[in-house]
Amino acid sequence: MNYLNPIFAIITFLLACLTSYFIIRNGKTEVEVRKYEMIDGLRGFLAIGVFIHHSSIWYAYIHTNEWEAPDSNFYNQAGQTSVAFFFMITSFLFVSKMIKSNTDFNWKNFFISRVMRLIPMYYFSLIIIIVTILFLSNWKITVSTFDFSLSIFRWLLFGIAGESRINNEEYTSLINAGVLWTLSFEWLFYVSMPLFGFVILKKKPALLYIIIAVIFSTLIICKLSISQMHHLYSFALGAIAAFILKYTNASKYAGLIWITFLMIICIILIGQFKTIESIVCKICIAIVFTCVAAGNSIFGMLKSSTIKLLGDISYSTYLLHGIFLFYVFHFGNDVEGVKNLSPIEFWIIIFLITPILVFTSFLTFKYIEKPALEFSKRKLKNKTIQ
């Protein structure tokens, strides 16, 4: 059986759902109902989709030592479309918030909340990466103290200042499956928000925020390659969705059966493309996203607490899945027979990893992400009251 058979991806996702269901059923958590409930459900598919995408890449990497996109539209889009959705979600939520606030957008609170949302879990994953690199280097720093510190500093900035090897270790990016670049795009959007605010809001951002936005946006964009520029369209399309929902009656029609079938057609069309670089593919993704944001649950699937819990823990899953894959398959490469795994044997290992990944992500969400978010909300609320 071919290792890119879609059945392997389906089983992996079902195992993730089963683990999520077990967590909820055993009273380990309660899933909150938020304003954009369907987007929470959509997130449940995305991080697992990226995990499945990178799992397929690892199979080829074990045999060829080349980290390349899988030779399958389905497996490649499982990762690329998921990332496009993540970017659209970010843009949609914050542009919607900006449109709603109109004159009273608190920029200081916005940036504090973003720092508290992204940094704690990211730094936790970074500690694991650094420890792993030191282990691979026999606990020796093989470069100058300055170079070692500089590489750590760049990673602390989410790669905004450029990504580099830590301790000159060739596996630095591989440890987390190279997801750092997507976080730098997230920060590009956040730092450029005052520029959107200058256009959208009646009460314009302070000059300091505009200057900071121009400087940092320019620095980040200058580091992007031409091949990466198309990702900016995802943010633009997410913003367009925010305006559509604000100024049209799209939400009234989102649940209609023909809208659901339109989404299914778009999903099928997405699968006809190898990458998301085509504008047609991007538009199909945007149509699906806009319908979800408007309230389409895809036959109730996105309302499921099981799926929404996977959405809640998606950031942890996104940051940790590459580490799990690296530990299992990189260190496993030293064991005789690993490279001779059949596709079924390989995916059985992925099946075994999946529940552990989901449960670990739940724990890091519960004990790292959630406390940081709650602390941030309390502090910002107190400042607002004062």
N, C-alpha and C positions, 0 to 999 in steps of 0.2 A: 504494500500500500504506500502511495506517495505521502511524504511527510507534510505536504501542503494540502492534504484533503481537508475540506471544511469541517468534517465531522469532528476532528480533533479540537477545533476552536469551539464548536458548539458544546462539546462535553466539558471543556474547561470552563466556559461561562456558566453552564448548569451547576458545576461543582462550586463555583463562586457563589451562586445564588443559594445553593443548599447550605453552605456555610453561614451565609448571611441570615437565612431563615432560622438556622439553629441558634445563632446568637440572640435573635429577637425572641424566639420561642422560649428560651431559657431565661428570659428576663434580664438579659445583660444590658439592654438599652431601650430607649424609646425614641422613635423617629419623629422629629418635629415636622409639622405641616407649615410650610412657608408660603409666601405670596406666589412665587413662580414654582409651584409644586412639580410640574412636568419637567422643568429644567433639572431639578434635583434628581428625578428619575433618569433623565438622559445621562447625567454624570455617572450613574451606576454602570452604564455600558462602556463609558469612555476609557477609564483607567484599565479596566480588564481588557479592553480592546488593544490598548498599547502593550500590555503584558503579553497577550497572545501574539501580537506583531513581533515583539522582540524575542519571544520564544522561538518563533520560526526562523528568525535571523540567526539565533544561536545554533540551531541544528546545522545550518550551512557553515557557520563560522568554525565549528568544531572540526569539520571535514576539510575546509579550504583555507582557514585562517584569514578569510576576507570578510569584513563586516559590511555587507551589502543588503540592499532592499530585497525582500523575497521575490522570487519569480512567480508571483501570483497576485492578481488584482485584489482578490479577497483579503489575503493576509497583509498586503501592503496598505490597502485602504483601512484595514482595522486599526492601524496606527496613524496614518496620515489624516484620515477623516476625523478620527477622535481628537487629534491635536487641533484641527480646524474648528471643531465644535467647542473645544476648550477656549480658544481665542474669541470666538463669537460670543460665548457665554460671558466672558470677562467684559467685553465691550458693551454688550447689551445691558447687563446689570448696572454698570456705572453710568452709562449714557442715560439710561432710564431714570436713574436716581437724580442725575443732573437736571434732566428735563422737568422732573417733578418738583425739585427744590426751587428751580428758576432763579430766585434772588437770594437764597439763604443756604448756599453750599459751603460747608465748613471744611476748608482745605487742610487745615492742621489736623483735624480729626480723621480726615480721609487718609492722609499719609501714615498717621499713627496706626490706624486700623489695618492698613495694608502690611505694614512692618510686622505687627503682631500676628497677622494671619499667615504670612509666608515664612518668616525667619525661624521661629522655634523648631518646626519640624525639619526645615531644610538644614539648619545647623546640626540637628541630631543626625541626619543622614550623612552630613559632611564629616562628622566625627568618625562615623563608621568607615567612611572612605579613607580618611587619613590613617586610621589605625590599620586598616587593611594594607595600605601602601607601605607603611612602616614594617608590617609583618613580611610582605613580599621582599622588602629590602633588608631583611635580617636585622631590623631595628637599628639600622644605620642611616644617617643622613649623608647621601652621596653627592650632594651639591653644596655650594656655599650657603651659609646661614641667611644671607641676603636673598639669594635665589629661592631658597626654601620658603622663607617668610613671604616673599612677593607672590609666589604661586598660591600659597594659602590665602593671601589677601585678595587675589583675583577671584578665587572660589567663594570667599566670604561675600563678595559683591555680586554673586549670581552670574559670574562670567561677563558682567557689563564692561569691565576693564580688560576683557580678553581672557580666554580660557588657556590654561597652561598645564603642563605635566607637573604633578607634585613629586618632588624628589627625583625628577626625571624618569618617573616610572611610566613605561609605555602603556600600561593598562589603566591609567588614571581615569580616562573617560569611559572605558569599557565597564568599570565597576558599577556605575549606575545606568548603564546602557545609553550613555550620551544624552541624557534628557536636559542637561544644563542649558542648552541653547533656547529651549522653549521658555524657560524662566526669565531669560534676558529679554525676550519679546514681551512677556507680561510686564516687566518693569519699564520697558519702552512705552507701553500704553499708559502705565500709571504716571510716569513723569511728564508725558505729553498731555495729560488731562487738562491742565490749566489752559492750554492752547484751544482745546475744544470748548472749555468754559468761556473763553474770551468771545467765542462766536455765538454760543448758545445762551449763556446767562445774561440776564438784565444787569445784575450786579457783577461787574467784571472782577476776575481774580486780581490780587495785589500784584504790583509790578515785580516784586521779588519772585513770586511763583512763576510769572511769565518768563523772566530771565533764566531761572533754573530750568524750566521746561525746554526752552530753546537750546541751552547749552548741553544738557544731558541727552535730549532727543537727537541732537546733531551728532554727538559723540557716539551714541549707540548705532545710529543709522549708518554712519561712516564705516563701522566695523562689519556691516552686513555685506554678504556677497550678493551678486545679481540674482543668483539662483534662490536666495532666501526672500527676496523682496515680495514675492507673491503672497507670503503669509500676512502681509499688511492688509491685503484684501479681506481676509477673514475678519479682522477687527472692523474694517469699514462696513462689511455686510452685517455684522452684529449691531453696529450703531444704526444702520438703516432699519433693521428690525425693530429697534427701540422706537424710532419715529413712526413706523407703520402702526405699531400697537397703540401709540399715544394719540395719533391723529386720524385713525380710521376705526371702523367697527370690526376689525379682523377677529377679535376675540369672540364675537357673537357667532361666527361661522366656523370656528376652528374645529368644533366637534362633529361637524357634518361628515357623513360617511364618504362622500366624494373627495373631501379634503384628505382623509386617511388614505384613500386609494392613490391620490396624487402623490402623497409622501412615499408610498410604497414604490410607485413608478420611479420617483426620483432616486430612491435608495438603489433600485435595480440599475438605473442609469449610472450612478456613482461607481458601481461595480464593473462597469465597462471600461473604466479608465485605470491605468496603471498607477498614476499619481494624481494629486489634487491640483496640479499646476494649471490645467486647462480651465479657462473661465467658465465653460459650460459645466464642468464638474463642480466648481466653486458655487455657481448659481444653484445647482441641484442641492448641494449641502445647505445653502442659505435658505432655500424654500422649506426644507425639512425642519431646520432650526426655527424659522419664523413660525411655522405651524405649531411646533412644540411650545415655544414661548407664549403663543397665543392661547394655549390650553389643550391642544390635542394630546391625548394620552396613548395613542396607538392601541386601540381596543382595550384600554384600561391598564396596559402593561406598565406605563410610567407612573401609575398611582400606587403600585405595589410597594409596601413597606420594605420588602426584601431588596428590591431594586434601589429604593431610595437610601437604604443604609449603605449599600455599595457606593452610592453617590456621596454620602457624607464622608466616607473614609477614602474617597478617590485621590485626594492629595497625598495622603500617606502611601497608598498603593502605588501611585505614580513615582514617588521618590524611592520606594523600597524594592519594587519588583526587580529592577536591574541588579541590585545587590544580591537578592536571592538567587537569581540566575547565575551570576558570577561565582558565588560561593559553591553552588552545586556543580557547575560545568567547568569552570576554570580549574579549581582544585581537583575536580574529578578527572581532568585530562591526564593527571599523573598516574591514574589507576588503569591498569591494563584492561583493554576491552571497551573503554568508554567511546572511543572513536568508531567502534564497530557496532554501536547500538543500532538496532533497526528503528524505522520511524515509529512503530508502535511502542517499542521499549522507551524511546526518547519521550514520547508524549505521556506515557504512564508516569514518568518522573515529573513532568509538568503537572499532571493530575494530582500527584502527591504534594507538590509544592503549593498548589492553589489554595487549599483550605488553610495552610499555615500562613501564607501571605495575607489572606483576608483577615484571619484572626489577629495576626500581628498588627496589621493596619488598623484594625478596630482598637487595639490596645493603645497604639501611639496616638490615634485620634482622641481617645478618651482621656489619656493622661498627659498628652503634650499639646495637641492642637486645641482641644476644647477648653482646657484651663486658660490657655493664652488668650483665646477669644473672649472668654467670660471676664478675665482680668481687664482686657482692653475695653470692653463694654462698660464695666463698672467705672473705670477711670474717666472715660470720655463722658459718661452720664454725669458724674460728679462735677466735672469741669463745666459742662453745659449748665447744670443747676447753679453753680457758683457764679 
